[in-house]
Amino acid sequence: MKFFHLSDLHIGLKLMNRDLREEQIDILRQITELAKAEKPDAVVIAGDIYDKAVPAAEAVEIFDGFMTELKKAVPKAEIMLISGNHDSGLRLNCFREILDEQKVHMIGLPPRTENEYIEKVTLTDEFGTLNFYLLPFVKPSMVKQIVGVDENGNNLSYDAALHRLIEREKVNTTERNVLVSHQFYLPVGGDAEKVDRMDSEIRTVGNIDAVSADVLELFDYAALGHIHKPMKVGSEAYRYCGTPLACSVSEAGQQKGIIMVEMGSKNSVKTTILPLKPLREVRIIKGSLEDVLVQACEDFVTVILTDKVDLDIMDMQDRIRMAFPYLLEIRREVLRKADYSNQMMAEKEQDPFKLCCSFLKDLDDEEKAVLQDVIHTVQGVK
């Protein structure tokens, strides 16, 4: 069984106010062409289809075109999508039963009542049954009717809620099972603060949304979304594929791609990265103004200037914009910080009366007498 694992399309995203419509259409075209060439049995998209819960009409149009072309490229494949934290689950759930008949499974909401379970799509091949568990982005409040609350009546933590939600599925571990999920999973014993997160990701205060990856051990493969940088979660078979297109400057230089998963018999999983090449790279170019200008290109560029001398602001901006038509921003590197320690030490050693006189300036004799009296009072001098 062969399937594509991708996620975090973020259709409609703007990169520092730069419209990415052209770039997104091109990258989705590449995905379609790879599907046509490799002929996967399934295509899995692990959340964040759109960048906003209420996407613009142009974003919906792009997604519609992608799904139409993808279905043409692999008409026999099952296409499975879940909602991410950027999506509207209710909107993605629309026409769910009708689309199921067309082998398109768009799952926007997790189970929320006792008689509901994680949506499961079952495929078969020469090695037997392969179950895909499609779990959209979950907040504990969404599933509290199923997983309950703590002893104080409060919602469970993300970690406890996800564990209870998955445990109730009674996954048959003698069969091959794949979890498709959009959450922040951490390797067992891992530190959330040490995970390399991208600027384009939404992060919770204190990383309260972190879920221990031991919950994934029931599955032969975990097709994960939410983290924008390709990442493994304690196993070769539990993976974030990352975004197909850089969504922030912090992703500059990352090689983007699709994970092609080939599952043979039980416990036999092979993964291959199918690289994607963006229409325009996201780059950081650093150096003096003259060094930067000789690297002119049509990529999305953040320029960091290291010149020690002052530059003519208007001239500098015009020259950089001419060299980089898709400029994102210009930064100046802080080469050194002023050291005021000596000055502060000198001021501490000065006589308070003289220091005040130098600050106030032009005091007459009467004002100086009053000032001296105030200083003596504060110092407790009799």
Stockholm file with secondary structure:
# STOCKHOLM 1.0

chainA/1-382         MKFFHLSDLHIGLKLMNRDLREEQIDILRQITELAKAEKPDAVVIAGDIYDKAVPAAEAVEIFDGFMTELKKAVPKAEIMLISGNHDSGLRLNCFREILDEQKVHMIGLPPRTENEYIEKVTLTDEFGTLNFYLLPFVKPSMVKQIVGVDENGNNLSYDAALHRLIEREKVNTTERNVLVSHQFYLPVGGDAEKVDRMDSEIRTVGNIDAVSADVLELFDYAALGHIHKPMKVGSEAYRYCGTPLACSVSEAGQQKGIIMVEMGSKNSVKTTILPLKPLREVRIIKGSLEDVLVQACEDFVTVILTDKVDLDIMDMQDRIRMAFPYLLEIRREVLRKADYSNQMMAEKEQDPFKLCCSFLKDLDDEEKAVLQDVIHTVQGVK
#=GR chainA/1-382 SS CEEEEECCCCBTCEETTEECHHHHHHHHHHHHHHHHHHCCSEEEEESCCBSSSSCCHHHHHHHHHHHHHHHHHSTTSEEEEECCTTSCHHHHTTTHHHHHTTTEEEECCCCCSTTCCCEEEEEEETTEEEEEEEECCCCGGGGHHHHCBCTTSCBCCHHHHHHHHHHTTCCCTTSEEEEEEESEEECTTCCGGGSCCCTTSCCCGGGTTEEEGGGGGGCSEEEEESCSSCEESSSTTEEECCCSSCCSGGGTTCCCEEEEEEECSTTCEEEEEEECCCSSCEEEEEECHHHHHTTCCSSEEEEEECCSSCCCHHHHHHHHHHHCTTEEEEEECCCCCCCCHHHHHHHHHSCHHHHHHHHHCSCCHHHHHHHHHHHHHHHTCC
#=GC SS_cons         CEEEEECCCCBTCEETTEECHHHHHHHHHHHHHHHHHHCCSEEEEESCCBSSSSCCHHHHHHHHHHHHHHHHHSTTSEEEEECCTTSCHHHHTTTHHHHHTTTEEEECCCCCSTTCCCEEEEEEETTEEEEEEEECCCCGGGGHHHHCBCTTSCBCCHHHHHHHHHHTTCCCTTSEEEEEEESEEECTTCCGGGSCCCTTSCCCGGGTTEEEGGGGGGCSEEEEESCSSCEESSSTTEEECCCSSCCSGGGTTCCCEEEEEEECSTTCEEEEEEECCCSSCEEEEEECHHHHHTTCCSSEEEEEECCSSCCCHHHHHHHHHHHCTTEEEEEECCCCCCCCHHHHHHHHHSCHHHHHHHHHCSCCHHHHHHHHHHHHHHHTCC
//
